[in-house]
Amino acid sequence: MGEVYKARDTRLDRTVAIKILPHALAADPHFRDRFEREARTISQLDHPHICALYDVGEQNSTAYLVMQYLEGETLAKRLARGSLPVPETLAYAIQIADALNNAHRCGIVHRDLKPANIMLTKVGAKLLDFGLAKLREPASVRPAGGAAEQPTAARSLTAVRTILGTLPYMAPEQLEGSNVDARADVFAFGAVVYEMATGRKAFEGKGEVSLIAAILDREPPSMSSLQPLTPPLLDHVITRCLAKHPDNRWQSAGDVMRELQWIAAGGLIAPGGSIQKKRSATIAVGAAGLAIVAGALTWSLKPSTDAPHAITRFSIVLPADQGFTRSGRQSVAISPDGTKIVYVANQRMYLRSTDQIEPTPIPGTNIDPANPFFSTDGRWIGFWASNELRKIGIDGGTPLKLCDVAAIPFGASWTGDRVLVGQGSNGIVEVSANGGSPRVIVKVDSARGELAHGPQLLPGQQAVLFTLAHGQDWENARAVVESLRTGERKVILESARDARYVETGYIIYGHAQTILAVPFDARRIEITGSPVPLVENVMASNPTGSLMFALSRSGTLAFIPGDSGPNRTLVWKDRQGVETTIAAGTRPFDEPRLSPDGTQVAVHIADREDTIWIWNFSRGSWRRLRPGRSDSPRWTPDGLRIVYNAATDGARGIFSATVDGIGDAEPIVAGNAYPRSISPDGRWLVAEEFTPASGFDLKLIALHGDRPNGPALNSPFLERWGEVSPDGRWLAYQSNESGRPEIHVRAFPDLDSGHWIASTGGAGGLQWSRMGHELFFVELSGEGIYLVAVPVRADGRTFVAAKPVPLFSMNGYSGRYDVTADGRFLMVKDDVENQQRRVVVIENWDQELKTRVPSK
C-alpha cells in the first residue's frame, strides 16, 4: 500500500526509511485510514523486535512515516530458499512471539502476520506493517465504524476488499467474519513457524475456495512428518497454535514464547536438531503427554457415572462483579479434604463449597487479605492483612492475630500446630497456630540475593521443603530440602518454582506457567522418576514466584489459568471518583510515579521482564528505563533522574539512572532497601529497609557524598512508606505503633522534634497533595476500603490534621497511586473485564499419573 525510500537524517546523522502513501491511494479513505492506523499503532510500541517509528507527518498532501532502517531480507525471501534449521527457527520464533506479546499487551492485534511482514536482520527478527492492526481504543477516540473495529472478513468472501489479512495465515474466525483478538495472531504465528521449520505452508489449496476450506476443516501434516529433525515438543507447541477454535489455542503470545524459550534454553536441541538431555530433571516427553487439561471446562453438579476414582474437571466462574485481587501473591487455597475452595477477590476472601453453586463472602475478611492457606483440620484459614499473619474460622467472624509479619508472605503452610511462613530474603519463620513470637528456622544469604518461598514441613516434621531463588529469578529457582536438625540443605530440582509435596509421593512444582509432577521419596529425600506436565497456562507472578495453584490431601488440584501477573490499566480519577482511562494498554502495572512536570509517569510493570517503564502522555508511547529487574521508581526533583530498587548480579540495592538512558546506573546503597521519597531540595532520600531484628524501618540517606546519612526510624514497630511533604518540613509514614497500621507524621529532617497521628482507622497508601495542604491515604471502614483526604496545616512547629473525608471506594484499585498538581489521581485499576475470572478444579488428578509417570 505504500512506497518506502532509503533516506538520510542529516540532523541526527543516521540512515532511515521513509514510508509514504502515494497520491493515488491517499484519496481512498480505506488506505488513508490504514496508513494513519499504522502510525498510531507503531507509536505505542517500543520493542527491540518491532521496527521503530521515528516521526510522522504530512508535506504537500503527502503523508509519511519516518522509520528505522533495517538491513537484511524478509522471511518470505529467505523461505524461498527452503526451510530454516531448527535452532534458527527457534531463535526467530521466540523473537517474533516476544514482539507479538508486547503488541498484545498494548491492546494491539496485528491481523496480518506473515513472512513478508518479518525482516531478518543482523540483530534478529523485526516485525513490520501494522496497517491492518486492530486497536483497543477508548470509545471517545475510536472512529465510528472505522476499520480498526471491523470484522476481518465480510460474509461474502468473494467481494472486493472484504478480507483483511493474507489468506494462508488467517485464523478461521477471521475467515468467518468474526471480531478477533490476540489469539488470531497466535494462529498466524503458528502458520509462520510451521513454514519456517518445514519449508511448506501449513494450509494450501489450488484456489481461494479450497485454501479457505483447508483452514476451516483440515489439519496440516505434523511438522516432524515433513521435517524429521523437528523436536516433538516444538511440533506440539505449533500444533496447538493452529487449533481451529481460539479457546483451544495458546491463550497469548507470551505463553508461546515461554514454551519456545523452555525448549531452547532447556538444552533440548542438539546441534543437529535432535533431542538431548541436559540435566536429570529435563522434561522430554512427547506431544501426546504434554497436557491433561485443555479447553474450556464447565461445572456440573450431577454425580459422575465413571469409575469411583475417575478424574473430574470443572470450573468455578467468578460472578461478573468479582475480580482476583492481591494476585501478585497466592490467591487460591483448597481444604485438605478437597471440598472447599477459598479465593481472594474484591479485597476479601470468598468460600466455594463443591456442594454449592454460588460462592459466599467470608465475614470479617473485607480487609484486603492475601495468601490464604488452610489449617491441617480444615477448620481455619490463615492469611495476611495489615502487616499481620492472622487466622479466621471457616465460617468467618473476628480474625485472630498470630504474629506480626511486615511483608506479604512468600508462601505459607500449616502442619498440626505449626505455621511456616516464607519471608523472602529473611528466610523462613515458624509461629504457633495459637499465636506468639515467630522464630527463624531457615536462614538464607540475603547478601547474595537469596529468597525463600513456599515452605512446607515434610513427613516427620524434621525437614522443610522450599523454593530458593536468587534476585527474583524464579525461572531458575531450585526446590531444596533443609534438615531442621542439622541445617544440611539438599537441592532436589533445578528450574523449579513454588514446589509442594503431596502425601501420595510426588513433588508438584512449576516451570514457566506449567505445573509438573515428579515422584519423590520423602524418607530418602530423593527424586525417583521423571517429571510429567500436568497443567499448562497457570497464572504466575514473576516478581514473587507464586504459581496460582493449590493441592488437597484427597487428590484435588485447583488453579487459576491465565497470563503472568494481574491485568491492570492506568486511569485518572477526580475527587468525585469520575474515571478516565489512559490509553496505555493493559499490563501488570504497579507503583505509578508522575514526573515533577506531570508529562510522564514511571511505573513498575511486573511482567516477565519485571522492570520500570516510562509512559509519555503527549506522545502516547512507552520506553523502558533500563534493562534488568527493577521496581519502586522515584523521580528526583529536577526530573532528570529516577531512583529505584534493582537486583544486580544477584544482590539488591538502590540505584540512580538518568531518564534519557545516558550513562551507567549509579549505586546509592546496597541491601534490602527501597526508595520511598526524595526531599524537595534533593538532599535526602527516604528509604525503607527490612531487617530481621526490627522489621521495616525508615532511614535518611544523603544523596550527596559530602554529608553523612541522616537519622532513622528503627523502633520495634514497623515504619513504612515514608513521604516527605512538598515544603520539606514533614515526613508522613505508616506505623503500627498504636497497635494497627496508621498514618503518622514527624518533623523533617529532625525526626525527633515532633510526632502526630493523622489517620483515625487502619490506613496505608499515603500521598501528599502537590501543594502540601492535604494528605491522602487509603483507610479501612466497616464497609470496605476508601481513599480519604485530610486537610492539614502547620501551626508553628505543630502539625494539625483535620478529620479524614472519604472521597471514593478503592475496591478494584491498587493502594499505590499518585496525585497531580490540579488534584487528580493517577490510579492502577484491576482490569476485571479482561482478567481470568475462574478457578479450575481437577479431582483425582493423581490417578492418571500412576500410569504415566515413569520411575527409575
N, C-alpha and C positions, 0 to 999 in steps of 0.2 A: 504493500500500500504506500510505501514511502521510498524516497531516494536518499542514499547515505553517501556522504562525502568525507574523505580524509582531509583534515584541516590542521592548521597550526594556531594555537592560542598564544599570541605574541605577548600578552600581558603576563601570563604565568609560565611561558616558555615550555609548552607541552603539546603533544600531539593529541588531537581529539577527533571524535566522529560527530558530524552534523547530519541529523536526520530531518528532512523537510517533507512537507505534504505538497505534492505538485498541484498546480492551479487546477488541472483537470479534475482532481479528486477533491480539492478543497471546497468546490461548490456542492458536493454531495454531503448532506447532513450526516449520513451514516459514517462516512470516512472521517469527517471533521470531528464527530463525537468520539470515534475510536482513537484518533490521534491525541485529542485532549485527554481522554481517559488514560492513555499510556503515560502521558506526562504526569497526570495526577497520581497515578499508581506508583510509578518509579520514585517519585519524590518522597513517598512514605517509607521507602525501603533503603536500608543501609546494611549490606551483607557482602562478604568477600566473593561470593559466587553468584552475585547478581550484577549485571552491567550497571554502573553508576550513572546517575543523571547529574550534570554539572549546571545546566542553565536551560531555560525555556523562554521563548518569546515569539514575536512576530515583527517582520520588517517588510514593507512594501507588499502587504497582504499575503506574505509567505510565512506560514507557521513553521517553527523549527525547534528541535531539541538538540542541545549540546551534550554529548555523552562520552563515556570512557571509550578510548580507542583500544581495541583488542586485536592482538596479533595471533593468528592461528587459523583453524579451519572449523567449519561447522561439524557437528557429529554426523549429520547426513552425508557430508562429503567423505568423512572417514569411513562410514559404513559401506560406502560404495566399493571399498577395497576388501570388505569381508568383516567377520566378527572380531571382537576385541579379546585379548587374553583375560582370563578370569581375574587376576589381581588388578588389571587396569579397569575392567568393568566395575569391580567393587569400589575402587577409588573414586571413579567418576560418579557412580551411583550414589555414594554417600554424600558427595558434594552437592549433587542435584537435589537430593532429598532434604539436605540441610537448608538449601535456598528456598525450596517449596515450603518447608516448615516455617521459615521466617516470614514468608509472604502470608501464609495462612494465619499466623498469629497476629498479623496486622489487619486481618479481615479481608484478605485479597485471595481470590481463586483465579489461577492463570487461565484456564479453559482452552489453551491452545499449546500444551506441552507436546513437543515433537522434536526429532533430531535436528531439524532445520533451525530451531529456536534455541539451540545449545551450542555454544562455542567452546572448543577445546584449545586452551592456551597453555603457555609455559607454567602458569601458576594454577592450572586446574580448569574445571568446567565453569562456564559462566552462562547464566540463564538470561534470555533475551525476550523481547517483544511481548509486552503486556497489553497490547492493543485490544485484546478480547477479554481482558480480565474483568471479573465480577467484583465490585467493591461493596463492602458493607458500610454504607454512609448513613448519617443521621437523616431522617425524613425531611428535615428543614432544608437540606442542601442537595438532596437527591433529585436529579432531573425527572420530571414526571414522564413515565413511560420510556425512560432512557434505556439504552442497550445494556447498561450495567446491571439492570434487574430483569431483562428479558430472558425467557427460556432460550436455551441454546439451540433449539430447533423448533420449527413450526410443525403443525400436524401434517402438512403436505411436504414431504421430504424432497420432492422434485421441483418445488418452486425456486425461483432465483433468489439467492442470498438469504435463504431461510436457515441454513446450517451455519452455526458459529463454531468454528473449530476445524480440525482436519480429520477426515473420516477414520483412517486406520487406528487413530489414537483416542477416539471419542468413547466415553463410557455409555453403557446402554441408556441410562437416564437422560443423557444429552440427546441421543437419537430419538428418544420418545417425547422430547419437548418439555421435560420436567425442569423445574428450577434445580440447580445443582449446588453442592457445597464442596468442601475441600476433598472429599472422597472421589470426586470425578478426576481431580489431578492425580490421586493415588493410582487410579486405573490407568491413566495415560502414562504415568511413571512406570508402571509395570510393563506396559507395551514397549516403552523405550528401552528399558533394561533387557527385556526379552530379546529385542533386536540386537542390542549390543553383544549379548552373550552367544547368540545363535547365528547372527547374520541374516535372519529371516524375520519378517513381520509376524506378530502374534496372530493377526487376523488378515486373511487375504481373500479376494474374490475377483471374478472376471470383470465385474462392473460394480457400480454403486449399490445396486439392489442386493447382489449376492454378498458383497462385503458387509452391508448392514445386517443381513441375515446371519452371517458368521459371528459378528459381535454379539448379537442378541441371543443366539441359540446354541452356538458351538463352543467347545473348549479347545484351546490350542494344544498341539502336542507338547509333552513335557520338554523342558529345555535339555535335560540330560539325554533324551532320545535323539535330539538333533546334534548336541554337542556333549559327548560322553564325559568330558572333563568338568562339566558343571557340577559343583557340590550339591548334594541333596538338600542341604539347608537353604541354599540360595534358590533352588528350584521351588522349595516350599514358600519362601517369602514372596516370590514373584507370582506364583500361582494364586496366593491369597490376594495380592493386589488386583488381579484380574477377575475376581469374583463378580458375577453378574449383578447381584444385589449389593447396594452400598453397605448395608449392615453386616455383610459377611466379609468385607474387606478389612484391612488395617484401617483404624479409625482416624489416623493422622499420618502425615509425612514424617513427623517426629518418631512415631512408632517404627516405621520402616527404617528410618535412618539408624535407630538404635539397634535393630536386628542386624542390619548390614555391618555396623561397627562391631557388634559382637562376633560375627563371622570373621571379619577381617582381623580384629585385634586379638581374638582368642587363639590365633595360631592354627586355624582350621584349614588354611590354604597353603599348600606346599608350592615351591617354585614352579612345578609343572602343572599346578592346578588341582592336584589330588588332595584328599583329606589326610591330615596328620594330627596326632595328639601332641599337645604342647605341655600339658601338666595333668596330673592324675585326676583332677576334678573337671577336666574338659568335657563338655557335653557334645557328644557326637551321635545323634540319633537321626533317624530318617524322618521325612516329612510326615509320614503317617502317624508318628508318635509325638508330634510336637504340641498338640492341643487336645485336651479332654473337653474343654468348654469353649464354645464358639457360638456366635449368632445371638439373636435376641432370646431372652429367657422369660417365661411367664409364670405367674403364681397360680397355684391350684390347691384347693382345699380337699379335693377328692382323694380318698385313700388309694395308695398305689396298688396296682394289680400285679406288680412284678414280684420277684423273689423277696424274702424278708429283708435282705441286706442290699437291695438294688440301689444304684446311685440315683438320687433325685436332685433335680436342679430347679430353682425358682428365683424370682427377683422380688425384692421389697422396693417398690417405687415410692419415692418421697412425694407427698402432696405438692400441688403446684406452687404453694406459697412457702415451701421449705427449700433451703439450700445448705449444703455442708459448710460448717464454719470451723475455725481452727484447723483447716485442712492441711496446714503445714506439719501437723503432728498427727498421731494416731487418732482416727475419727470413728472407729467402729470396734465393738467388743462383742463377744459371744459368751454365754454362760457355759459352765463346764458340761452340763447335760445337753447343750445344743438347742434348748427350747426357747431361749430369749436372746434377742439382738438389741444392743444399745448403740445408737449413733448420735453424733453431735451435729445439730443444725440450728440455725437462727439463734445462736448463742445460748442454747440449752440442750439437755440430753433428752432423747426420746427412747421409749421402750417398745419393741415389737415382739410379741409372743407368736410362736409359729401356729398357735391355735386361734389366732385372732386375725382380722383383716386390716384394721386400722392401727397405726402407731399412736401411742399416747405420750404426752409430755410427762416427765418425771418431776413431780412437785419439789421445789427447793433447788432446782438446778439452773434457773434462768440467771446465771451469774458468769456467763461466758466461760464454760468449763473446757478442759482439754484432756486428752489422753485417758479415756475411760478404760478400766480393767476390772474383771470380776474377782471376787473372793473365791477361795477353793470350794466352799459350800454353795456358792451361787446366791447367797442372801444379801451380799453387799456389792456396791460398785465403788471402786476407788477412782479418783480423778484429781486434776489440778485446777485451782482457781485462785486468783488474787494472791499469788506468791505462797500458797499453802497446798500441801497434799491433804486431801480430805476423803471421807467415805460417806456414803449415804445408803440407806436401805433400798432394796429393790423397788419398794412401793413409794419411795420419796420421803420427804419430811425435812428435818433440820440437818444439814451436813455437819459432820463431826470432824474436827481438825486432828490430823495425825502428827504433822510437824510442819515447820517452815521449809519450803523449797523455793528458792528465789526464782529460778528459771523453770520454764515448762520442761518436764522430764523428757529425756531422750529414751522413752520407753519405760514401762514399769510392769511388775508382775507380783502375784500374791500366792504364796505357798504356805498353807497352815496359818500360823500367826505371824509369819514373816513377810514383809513387803520390801521388795528390792526396787530401787529407782536409779535409772541411768542419769548421770549428771554431766555427760559430755566430757569436757576437759578436766573435771574434778572426779572422775572415776564413777564408782557405784557405791551407793549408800544403802543401808538397811535400817528399817524402823519397825517397831512392833505394830501389829494390826490394831492394837488398842491405843496407840499414840505414844509419844515420847520423843527423846532426842535421837536423831539419826546418827549412825556411825559409819565411817568409811570402811568398806570391806574389800574393795578393789581399787588400787591406785593406777593412774596412767601417767605417762610422761607428757605433761602439758607443754613443756618447753619445745618438744618435738611435734606439737600439734595433734597429739593423740586424743581421740574422742571415744568414749564408751557408750554403747547404745544397746537397748533391749535386753537387760539382764534377766536370767531365769535360773532358778535352782534346778539342778539335775537330781535324779533319784538318789536318796541317801542324804541330800542336802549338804554335802561336803564339797561340792564343786559348782561353779556358776558358769553358764554359757552366756556369751555376749558377743556383740559385733564391735570390732576395733577398727577405726578409720584414722587416717592422717589428713588433717586440714580439710575436712568435709568431702574428701574424695571417696564417696560411698561406693562407687562402682568398682573400686579396687580395695574395698574393705575386706577384712578377714573375719571369719567366725572362729572364735577361740574359746577354750575352756580353761579356767583357772581354779586350782585347788585352794579352798579356803583354809586348809591346814598347813600346807607347805608354801603357798604362793607360787607354785610352779604353773607356768602358762604353756598351753599347747595349741598350736594352730591346726584346726581340723579342716577348714575350707578356705580357698582363695577366691577372690572376686565374689564374695557373698555378703549381702546386706540383710539386716533385720532377721537374723536366724532364730528359729524357735524349735524346741524339742517336743515331740508328741510321744505319748506312752506306748504307742504301737511300734516304736523303734525307728523313727525317722527324724532327721533334721529337715525342717521346712525353711527355705530361705529365698531371697530374691536376687535376681541378676537383671539389670535394666528394669523393665516393668513386667518381668515374668516370675512366677512363683515356681520353685522346683522342690523336689523331694529326693532325699538320698538316705539309704539305710545307715543306721548309726548304732553302735554298741556302746551304751552309756556306761557299762561297767569297765570296759577296756579303754574308753574314750577314743574310739576308732571308727572311721568310716568303713563300711563293709560292702559297699556296692557303688554303682554309678548313678549320677543324678538323672532325673527324668523331669521334663517340664510338666506342670500341672495346669496352669492358667496363664494366659497372656493378657497384655493390656491392663495391668493393675495400676491404679493411681499411686504415684510415688512422690516423695518430697526430696528433692536433691539437696537442699540446704540442711535438712535434719536427718536424712537417712531412713525415714519411715516409709514402709510399704503398707498400704492400707488393706490389711487383711487380719483376720482373727481365727483362732482354732479352738475347738472344744475337745474334751476328752472323749466324747462319744463319736467322733469321726465326722464332724460338721465343719465346713470351711465357709467363711463369709469374707467377701472382699468388695471394694469399691472399684469399678472399672473406670478407666479414663486416663487422660494425659497427666504428666507430672505437674504438680503444683496446682494451686487454686486458680480458677479463671476469674480475673478481675478486670474492671475498667476504671479509668480516671474520670471523675466528674467534678463539676463545680456545684456547690450548694450555697444559697444565700441564707440569711438568718431565719427566714421563714421555712427553710427546708426545700425550696423550689430548686430543682435539679436540672443541670445541663450537661449532656455527655460530651466528653472531649474525644475527638476522632483519632485516638492514639492506639486503637486496636485493643484486643483482649489478651492479657498476659498475667502471669502471677506477680502483680505489682506489690511493692511494699515500701514504706518509708519515703513518700514523696517529699522533696525539699525544693522550694522555689528559690530561684536566684534572687539576689538583692534587688535587681531591677524588674523582677517579675516576668521576664520574657522567656525563661526556660525553667525546666524542672528536672532535677536529678532524682532518679528513682532506682531502687534495688529491684531487679527482676529475677525472681527465684526460680528460674528455669534450669535447663541443662547447664548453661554457662554460669549461672548464679553470679551475676555481676551487675555493675552500675551502668545505666544508660541515661542519656540526656535528651529530653524532648524539647524541640524548639517550637513554641506556639505559633509564631508567624509563618515559619516555613512548613510546619506540619510534618516534621521528619525526626527520626531517631538517629543517634550515633552513640557508640559505645565510648565510655570514658577511657578505659584501658582494658586489655585482656587480663584474664585471671579472675578468680573468685574474690568478690569484694561486696561490701554492704555498708549500711549506715552512713550515707553521704551527708556532708555538711559543707556549705559554701563559706568561704572567707568573706569578710565584709566588703572587700573590693570586687568580688565576683570573678576573680581571676583564677582561683584555685578551689579544689574540693578536697576536704579531709575525709578519710574513710578508713574502715577496718578491712584488712585483707589477709589472706593466707599466702605466704611466700616461702617456698622451699620447706613446706610442712609446718612452719611456725606462723602464728598470728601476730598482728600488731597494728598500729595506726600509722597511716601514710598520708602524704600530701602530693597532689598531682595538679598540673595546670589543666584548665578546662579545655584548651585547644590541643592538648596532647603533646606539646613540645617539651622535650627533655625527659629525664628519668623521674620516676616517683621518688620522693624523699621520705625516709623513715622518720617518724616522730617519737614513738615509744613502742617497745616490744612487749608482748604479753597478751593476756586475755582481756584487752581493753577496747572500748568502743567510744567513738566521739559522740557527744550529745549536743554541745553548742559551743560557739565561739563568741567571746565578748565583743561588743561593737567596736572597740579600739583595736581589735586584732591581737591583743596581748596574751589572752588566756584561752586555752581550750579546756572545757569541762568534759572529762572522760569518765565513763562508767567502767569499773573493773570488778571482776569476780575473784574472790579469794576464799579458800576453804575455811579460813578462820572466822571471817565475819560476813561472808556472802557478798552481796553487791554493795560497793562503796563508790563515792564520787570523789574525784581529786582534780585539782587545777594544775594543768601542765603549761609551762611557759612556751610560747611559740617562737621565741627569740632566744638565741643561745647566750645572751649576756645577762640573764637573770635566772635565779633558781626557781624551781617549781613552787607553787603556792600551797595553801592549806588543803586539807582533805576532810571529808566526812566519812569516817571509818568506825562508826559506833557499832555495837552489837546488833543494831537494827539494819534494815535494808534501805539503802538510799539509791534511787534510780532516776533516770530521765531528767537530768539537770538542764534547765533552760534559763539563760541569762536574759534579763529584761532589756528592751531596746535602749534604755538610758544607761545601762551598765551598772545600776545600783542594787539590783536584787537577783537572787537565784531562786527559781521555783523548781521543786523536785518532788518525787514521790517517796514516802517513807511509811513504814508500818510501826513507827514508834508508839502510836496510840492504841495499837492492837489490831488495826486494819489499815490497808493502804489509803493514805490521804495525801493531799497536795500541801506541802509545806513551803514556806518562803523564808529565806535568810538574807541578811545584808550581804552585799558582794563588793569587793572580793574578800573582805574581812568577815569570814563566815561565823565568827563567834560574837558579833556585836548586835544580834537581833534574830528572833525566831518566832514565826507566826504560822497558823494553820488556815488555809484559805477554803478548804472543802468542808462539807458537812456530812458526807457519807463516803463509802468506799469509792475511790476515784483514781484515775490514771489518764494517760494520753493527753498531756498538757501542752499548751502553746500560749504565747503572749500575742496580743494584738500588735500590729506594726507600730502603733503609737504608744503602746505600753499602758493604756488606760484600762485594759481588761485582761483577765486571764480566762482561757478556755480549757476545759478538761472534760473527760468522759466520766460520768457519775452513775452509779447503780441506784435504782429505785425498786420498789416492790413490783413494778410493772415491767421493768426492763432496763435498758441502757440508753442514756441520753447525753447529748453534748450540751453543756451548760456554759453560760457566760457569767463572770464575776467582775463587776466594776471594782477597780482598785485605785488607791491614791496613797501618796506618801505625805505624812504629816510630820515634817522634820525627819527624824530618824526612825519614825514609827510607820509601819506598814499597815494600812487599813483595807480590809476586804469586805465588800457588801455581801448580801445573801445571793447564792447562786440562782440564776434564772435559766430554766430549761429552754433550749432552742428547738431541737428536733431529735427524733429517735435515731440511735446508732445501730439498730438492728440491720444487719446486712452490710455494714461498713466496717472497715478496719479502724482501730483506735489510733492509727498513725496518719496524720494529715498535716496540712499547712494552711496559713492564713495570708491573704493578700492585703495590700495597703488599703483597698476600698472595702475590706470586711467580708470578702467571700472566702469560702473554704474549699481547698483542693482536697478531695476525698478519694479513697480507694474503696470501690464498691464490688461486692461479690457478684459475679455475673451468673445469677441463678438460672437465667434462661438458657445459657449455653454450657453450663457445667453438668457433669454427671450427677444424676439425681436418683440413683438406685444402689441398693446393696444386693449383690448376687450371693446366693446361698447354695452350697453343694452338700448334700447329706450323703454319708458313706463314701466320701471321696477316696478313702484308702483301699476300698475293695479292688479297684482296678489295678492299683499298684502291686498287689500281691502276685499278679500275673505279668506285670510289665517291667518291674524293676529288676534288672539283673544283679545277682550277688556274686561276690568274689569266689 
